[in-house]
Amino acid sequence: MDLSRSRTESDPAATPPPDLVAIKSRQQSAWSTGDYAVVGTTLQIVGETLLEALDVRAGQRVLDVAAGNGNASLAAARRHCEVVSTDYVPALLERGRERATAERLPIEFRVADAEALPFADGSFDVVVSTFGVMFTPDQERAASEMLRVCRRNGRIGLANWTPDGFIGQMFAVVARYVPPPTGMPAPAGWGSRARLAELFGRQALAIDVQERAFVFRYRSPEHWLEVFKLVYGPMVRAFAALPAREQAALTADLLALVQRCNRAQDRSMVVPSDYLEVVITRR
C-alpha cells in the first residue's frame, strides 16, 4: 500500500505538487520582458573563462543550453567549435545571432526547451549553460537532458549563481515581496555542491567545482537598479506586480543590499557576485 499517496488523498490541506507547465509559461513570459541582452553582454567574461575551464578543442560539437544572448556560444565559436545555441525566448536568440553576425562567427541558433532538447543521445562533445539552465522549473529533467545529449566522456560546463552571493541574495530580497510558487525549487540550488551531486552525480565520472566571482560595475547603485528594473525580466515583472508603497520598500531593500556588498570607495557600484564554475565529465 502506498502510504504517502493515502495521506495526500485523505488530507485536503496537503500541498499539491507545483504546476511546472504553468510555472514555465510564466517564466518564459518574464524572460521575454525587457531586454535581458543588455545585462547579458556584461557577463561575457564568464562564458570565456568557462570555455577555458572546459579546455574545448577546435572542431568539437558544443551545445549552449538556455543560452540567452549567446555568451558561451560566442566563446565556443571563437575557439573554432561547431556551435548550436538554444533558448526558449526567440528574441534572445536574435540578439545572439546579431552578435555572431557582427563577428562573422558561424553559430546555429535554435528555439529549444532545456527540459526537452531536440537532439539525439550523445550528439555533443560539450554541453554548457551560463546562468541559464539553473532557472528551469523541472531541475532533474533539465539535468537529465544535458546528460543525455552529451556523449560518453564528454563534458558539461555550468556557471551558476550561489545562494549567498549578490545575485542569490537579490532573488531572496525579491522573493520576500513576490514569493515564488509553492514547491518550486530555488534556482540558486544549482550553486551548491550538494545539489549538483544530486542532479549529476550518478552519471558523472567527475564534478570539478571552482568558486568564482563576477563583478557588477555600474555608475552607481541607483544606476544598476534603474537598468535592472528596465531590462531584467524577473525584476521588471516583480515591480509591475507590486503597489507603489511596496515598490518603494523593495527599492530600498535592494539598494541596501548593494550598499552592503559594494566595494567601491567613490559613488560607483563595484559588487562581486559569487558563482560556481562547474565542469562535469560524463560517465
C-alpha positions in Angstrom: 0.0 0.0 0.0 1.3 3.5 -0.9 1.0 5.2 2.4 2.3 8.6 1.2 -0.4 8.6 -1.5 -3.1 7.7 1.0 -2.1 10.6 3.3 -2.2 13.0 0.4 -5.6 11.8 -0.8 -7.1 11.8 2.7 -5.7 15.2 3.7 -7.2 18.1 1.7 -4.8 20.5 3.2 -1.8 18.6 1.8 0.3 20.8 -0.5 -0.2 19.7 -4.2 2.9 19.5 -6.4 3.8 22.7 -8.3 2.3 23.1 -11.8 5.6 23.0 -13.7 4.0 23.7 -17.1 2.3 26.8 -15.8 5.4 28.0 -14.0 7.5 27.5 -17.2 5.0 29.5 -19.1 5.2 32.4 -16.6 9.0 32.2 -16.6 9.2 32.3 -20.4 6.9 35.4 -20.4 9.1 37.0 -17.7 12.4 36.4 -19.5 10.8 37.8 -22.7 10.0 41.0 -20.9 12.5 43.9 -21.1 15.8 43.1 -22.8 18.0 40.7 -20.9 20.7 41.0 -23.5 21.6 44.4 -22.0 22.7 42.7 -18.9 23.8 39.5 -20.6 26.5 41.2 -22.7 28.2 42.4 -19.4 28.6 38.7 -18.4 30.7 37.7 -21.5 33.8 37.1 -19.4 32.0 34.2 -17.7 31.5 32.4 -20.9 35.1 32.9 -21.9 36.5 31.5 -18.6 34.1 28.6 -18.6 35.2 27.5 -22.1 38.8 27.7 -21.0 38.0 25.6 -17.9 36.4 23.0 -20.3 39.5 23.0 -22.4 37.5 22.8 -25.6 39.2 21.9 -28.8 38.6 23.2 -32.4 36.1 21.0 -34.2 34.2 19.8 -31.1 30.4 20.0 -31.2 29.2 22.4 -28.5 25.6 22.9 -27.3 24.7 26.0 -25.3 21.5 25.4 -23.3 19.3 28.4 -22.2 21.9 30.4 -24.0 20.3 33.8 -23.6 22.1 36.2 -26.0 24.9 33.7 -26.5 27.9 34.4 -24.3 29.1 30.8 -24.1 28.1 30.3 -27.7 30.3 33.1 -28.9 33.1 31.9 -26.7 32.9 28.4 -28.2 32.7 29.7 -31.8 35.8 31.9 -31.2 37.6 28.6 -30.4 36.5 27.1 -33.8 33.9 24.7 -32.4 30.7 23.7 -34.1 28.2 25.5 -32.0 24.4 25.2 -31.5 22.9 28.0 -29.4 19.4 27.3 -27.9 16.9 29.2 -25.7 13.1 29.2 -25.3 13.0 33.0 -25.8 13.3 33.7 -29.6 14.2 37.4 -29.0 17.2 36.5 -27.0 18.4 34.1 -29.7 18.0 37.0 -32.2 20.4 39.1 -30.0 22.9 36.3 -30.1 22.5 36.0 -33.9 23.2 39.7 -34.3 26.4 39.4 -32.2 27.6 36.3 -34.2 26.9 38.1 -37.5 28.9 41.1 -36.4 31.9 38.9 -35.5 31.4 36.6 -38.5 31.1 33.6 -36.3 29.3 30.5 -37.6 26.7 29.5 -35.0 23.4 27.7 -35.4 20.5 29.2 -33.4 17.5 27.1 -32.5 14.5 27.7 -30.2 14.5 24.8 -27.7 13.3 24.0 -24.2 16.1 23.0 -21.8 13.8 20.3 -20.4 13.1 18.7 -23.9 16.2 19.2 -26.0 15.5 18.3 -29.7 18.8 16.4 -30.2 19.7 12.7 -30.3 21.5 11.0 -27.5 25.3 11.7 -27.3 25.1 14.4 -30.1 27.6 16.8 -28.5 31.1 16.7 -27.1 30.4 19.6 -24.8 27.2 21.0 -23.3 27.2 24.3 -21.5 24.9 26.8 -19.7 25.8 30.1 -18.1 23.2 31.4 -15.6 20.5 29.8 -17.8 19.5 26.2 -17.1 19.6 26.9 -13.3 16.2 28.7 -13.8 14.3 25.7 -15.2 11.3 24.6 -13.1 12.0 20.9 -13.5 15.6 20.8 -12.5 16.0 17.0 -12.6 14.6 16.8 -16.1 16.9 19.6 -17.3 20.0 18.0 -15.9 18.9 14.7 -17.4 18.6 16.3 -20.8 22.0 17.8 -20.6 23.5 14.4 -19.7 21.5 12.7 -22.4 22.7 14.8 -25.3 26.4 14.8 -24.1 28.5 11.9 -25.4 30.2 9.5 -23.0 33.3 11.0 -21.6 32.1 14.4 -22.9 31.9 17.4 -20.6 29.2 19.6 -19.2 30.1 23.1 -18.2 27.9 25.3 -15.9 28.1 28.8 -14.4 25.6 29.1 -11.5 24.9 31.9 -9.1 25.3 30.8 -5.4 22.6 31.2 -2.8 24.8 33.5 -0.7 26.3 35.6 -3.4 24.9 39.0 -4.5 22.5 37.7 -7.2 21.4 34.9 -4.9 20.6 37.5 -2.2 18.9 39.7 -4.7 16.5 37.0 -5.6 15.9 36.3 -1.9 15.0 40.0 -1.4 12.6 40.0 -4.3 11.0 36.7 -3.1 10.0 38.5 0.2 7.7 40.7 -1.9 6.8 38.4 -4.7 7.0 34.8 -3.4 7.8 32.0 -5.9 5.3 29.3 -6.5 4.8 26.9 -3.6 7.1 23.8 -4.0 9.3 25.5 -6.6 12.9 24.5 -6.1 15.2 27.5 -5.7 17.3 28.2 -8.8 20.3 29.1 -6.7 20.4 25.4 -5.5 22.4 24.8 -8.7 25.1 27.0 -7.0 25.7 24.4 -4.3 27.9 21.3 -4.5 25.3 19.2 -2.8 22.6 20.0 -5.3 25.0 19.4 -8.2 25.8 16.0 -6.9 22.1 15.2 -6.6 21.5 16.3 -10.2 24.6 14.9 -12.0 26.4 12.6 -9.6 25.1 9.2 -10.8 26.2 9.8 -14.4 29.4 11.7 -13.7 32.9 10.4 -13.7 34.0 13.7 -12.0 32.5 17.0 -10.9 35.1 19.8 -10.6 33.8 22.9 -8.9 35.6 26.3 -8.7 34.4 29.3 -6.8 34.4 32.4 -8.9 33.0 35.9 -8.8 31.7 38.2 -11.5 31.9 41.9 -10.7 28.9 44.1 -11.5 30.1 47.5 -12.4 27.7 50.4 -12.8 27.8 54.2 -12.4 26.0 54.0 -9.0 23.7 51.6 -7.1 20.8 53.6 -8.4 22.1 53.2 -12.0 22.2 49.4 -11.5 18.7 49.3 -10.2 17.4 51.5 -13.0 18.9 49.2 -15.6 17.6 46.0 -13.9 14.1 47.5 -13.5 14.1 48.3 -17.2 15.5 45.2 -18.9 15.9 42.3 -16.4 12.7 40.3 -17.0 12.1 38.9 -13.4 12.8 42.3 -11.9 10.5 44.1 -14.4 7.7 41.7 -13.5 8.3 41.9 -9.7 8.0 45.7 -9.7 5.0 45.6 -12.0 3.2 43.2 -9.6 3.5 45.5 -6.6 1.6 48.6 -5.5 3.6 51.8 -5.2 4.3 51.5 -1.4 5.8 48.0 -1.8 7.7 49.1 -4.9 9.4 51.8 -2.7 10.1 49.3 0.0 11.6 46.8 -2.5 13.7 49.6 -4.0 15.1 50.5 -0.5 15.9 46.9 0.3 17.7 46.3 -3.0 19.8 49.5 -2.6 20.6 48.5 1.0 21.8 45.1 -0.4 24.1 46.9 -2.9 25.5 49.1 -0.2 26.4 46.1 1.9 28.2 44.4 -1.0 29.7 47.5 -2.7 33.5 47.7 -2.5 33.7 51.0 -4.4 35.1 53.9 -2.4 33.5 56.5 -4.7 29.9 56.9 -5.9 30.1 54.0 -8.4 29.0 50.4 -7.9 31.6 47.6 -7.8 29.8 44.5 -6.5 31.3 40.9 -6.7 28.7 38.2 -7.1 29.8 34.6 -6.3 29.1 31.8 -8.7 30.2 28.2 -9.2 32.2 27.3 -12.3 31.4 23.6 -12.9 33.0 21.1 -15.2 31.3 17.6 -15.2 32.8 14.7 -17.0 30.0 12.4 -18.2 30.3 8.7 -17.4 
